[in-house]
């Protein structure tokens, strides 16, 4: 498939199963809500090294938040429930509880729950107060600017991590331009995050390594400095490859994000130095979720027919 001169490889992007939760952080204004959200989603790019992938989903208006204040929704993804709960409590306790004027609420409903303020309440040293609203329990923890309000639990669900696009370009500036266009298009969508810095990844990884202690290593077939080696996949005119990694709550969320990203990149076209869009295909070694680029774009075009 060729769109505006850009080749879309007939391959798939491979992703893996995750567990995800959403929380809503509110504060006296967006400045302080964002401070808390950005801090708690720090060092959360990859489960390989960080144990969690997290990011800001969107800004929430006062009319949407439980307490009528400015808010930000955050998504966290882990490979299992236990780790998700541990990461959520540690990050809320260290980064939201500590942030002036903040409160935190569940961002997911459902019977599957994990602790949010259930254990953080002990920071109140016996001075915490419990309140039931409907069938949900909230905790009021005294702090030096008043009270920290925290919902006891939040929902979680099955999700998918690692949906991806690889952009092959003639120059690094062109690869970045393409990624920025795709990131802008994807970031407006709900139910997804782009966990890496700014949404782009230069250190794309492959499954496994020559070193037994490593589960992942540099994706050397797409490294331009290794062009000429037998398994390198780059033509001589490709000087840079950038990856966009997408975590989403459902398969449909990731498919839509990938199609929007591909469309934005192809709008720039070959004239802007963009040669090829491909996917991280590891032959099924990474995970069971396969996003076929051509099928995604066929579905994308059908939506407009």
N, C-alpha and C positions, 0 to 999 in steps of 0.2 A: 504494500500500500504506500502511495506517495501523496502527500498533501502539501501543496504550495512548495514543491521541490524537496520536502523533507521526507526521508525514507522512514516508514514505521515498520520495524522488524516484525516478522511473523513469528513471535515468540510469546512467552508469558513471564509475568513477574510473580515471584514465589513469595508467599507470606505464611505466617504461622498463627496458631491459636493463642489468644490472650484472655485475661479477665480485666474488665475495666470498670471504673467508677467515675462519677462526676460530683463535684462539690461546688457550692456557690459561696463565694467570699464577698461580704459587704463591708462598707466602711463609711466614714463621714463624708468622703468624697472619692472620686476615682483614683486620685493620686495615691492614697493610702491603700485602697483595694488592690491596685496594681503592684505596689511595693510588695504586699503579701503574696500575691499570685506569682510574681516573677521570682521571688526568693524561694518559694516552695517548689517551683518547677525547675530550679537550678540543678545541675549535675543529674539530668534525667533524660539523656539522649538515647541510650541503648541498654536493654536488659543484659547485654553481654558484660558490661562493666559497672552499670549503675543499678541494676536489679529492677529498675522501673523506667518507663518512658512516660513523660508528662509534659503538658503544655497548656497554654491558655486557649480555650475554645472560642470565647467571644466575650464582649462587653455586654452587660445586661442593664437595661433601663430601670429606673426606680419603680416603675409600674409593674415590673416583672418579679422583683425580689420579695422574699417573705417579709422583710421588715421595712420595705419602702425606701431603701437607701441605694445609692449606686453600688453596682455589683459586677463581678467577673466570674465566669464559670471556668473551671479547671477540670481537665480529664487526666486520669492516671491509668496506665496499662501495665500489668505484670503477667507473668506466666502462670501464676496460681493464686488462689484466694488468700492463703496465709501471708505471702509476701506482699500482696496488695494491701492488706490490712495493716501490716507492720509499717510499710512505707507511708501510707496515708497518715497514720497516727504520729509517726516521727516528724513528718514534714509539717503537719498542722500544728503540732505542739511546739516545734522550734521556729516556725516561720509565720504562722498566722496568729496564734495565741500571743506571740511577742510583739506583734505589729499594732501600733496605736489605733484604737477605735474599731477594730475589726470584729466581725461575727462570722460564723460559718454554719451552712445549712446543707442538708442532703440535696443532691441534684438528680437523684434517681429514686424512683419508687420501686415497689415489688417486694416479694417475700424473701428474696435472697438479700441478706443484709451483712454488713461488716461494721465494726466499731468505728465511730467518728469521735464523739466526745465522751464515750462510755468510760474510757480510762483516763482521759485528760482531766476529768472532773477532780481527780485526786490532787491536782495541783492546788485546788482550793483549800487543802489542809483541814477539811472538816467544815469549812465555811460555805461550801458550794450549796446551791439550792436547786432542787429538781422541780420541774413543772411539766404536766401533761397537757398537750393541746391535741384534741382528737385522740388518735391512737399513737401519737409520737411523743417521745420524752425529750425535753430540752434541759440543758444545764446552764446555770448562771454562776460563773466563777468570778469571785472578786479579784480585781486587778487594780493597778494604781491610777488608771484613768476612769474607773467605774466598774463595769462588769464585762466579762467575755461571755457572750451567748453562743452556745454550741449545741447542735442537734446530736442526740445520742448515737444514732446509726445512720448510715446511708445505704442505698441499694448498690448492687453491682451486677454485671451481666457478662456473658460470653462476648468476646470481641476478636478483632483480627489486627495483628501488627505486622509491619514490614512490607506493605504494598509499596511499589517503587517504580520510578522512571529513571532511566539513564539517558542523558543528553550528550551527544557527541558533536563537537564543534571544532572549527578551524583555529580558534584562538580562545584563550581563557576568558577574555572580556566578553566574547560572544556566548560562551557557555553560561557565564554569570547572567548576562542579559536574558537568556532564555529561561534560566531557572527563576529569576526574579519575576518574570511575566507569569510563569506557571504558579509560583508561590502566591502572588497577588490574587490570581483567579481561584486558587484552592482555598485560601484562608478565609474567604467569605462564607464557606459552607459549614453547616452544623455537623456535629457528631464526629469530627475528625481533628487530629492535630498533626503537625509536622514537627517531630521532637528534636531535630538537630538544629544547630545554631543558625538562626535566620531562615530555617527550612531547607537549607542546602547541605550536601555532604560531598566533601572531596575524597574522604578516606573510605570509599565504598569497600565492603568486605565480602569475602567468599566463605563458604562453609569449610572448616578444617584448616590445618596448617602442617608444615613439615615438622613443627615442634609439637610434641604430643600434649603438652600442657595447655595449648591454645585451641579453643573451639572455633575461632575465626581469625582470618588474616587478610592482608591487603588483596583486593581483587585484581591481581596482576595482569590478567588478560586485557584490562582496560586502562593500564598505566602507560602513558605515552613514552616515558623514558625507557620502557621495556619493549618498545616496538621493534620488531625483527625477531624476537624469540618465537619458537615454534607455536606456542599456544596463545600468543597475543592476537587480539581481534581488531586492532586499529590499522586503518589505512594510513599512508604516509602524510595525508593532509589533515589528519586529526591531531590537534595539539592539546586538547583538554576534554575531559569527561566529568560531568557533574551528575550527582544523584539526588533525587527527591524521595524521601521516605515518608510514607503515610500510614498512620494508625487510625482505625475507624471502628465504630461500634458495630457495623454490619458490613456484609459484602457489598451491598448496594451503595453504602456511603463511600467506600474506597473506590468502587468502579466509577461513580460520578466524579469523585475528586480527580482520578486519573484522566478521565475524558476531558475535564475542564483544563487540566494542566497541559495535555497534549494539544488541545485546540489553541491555547494561548501561545504555546511554542511555535506551532505551525503558522499562526497568524504572522509571526515574524518572518519565518520562511528561510529558504536556502540563501536568499540574497543577504541575509544577516549572518551568514557563516554557519548556520545550523545544518548539519548533514543528516543525522540519524537520531531517532528515538528508539531505545530498546529497553529491555527489562532484565532484572536480576533473576536468571533462570539457573537453578542449581540441580536440575534433574530430579527434583522431588526430595532432596536431602534436607532442605530447610523447613518446609512445612507443607500442609495439605491444601492450602488455598492458592489456586493458580488463576491469575488475572491475565487473560489473553488480550494483547493489545489490539489486534484486529477486531475481535468480537466487541470489545469495549467501544471502539470507534464506530463500528457498524450500528450498535445500539444508540450511540450518541447521535448519529445522523438520522436514525429512524424517529427520534424524539421530535425532530423538526419537520418531518414529512406530514 
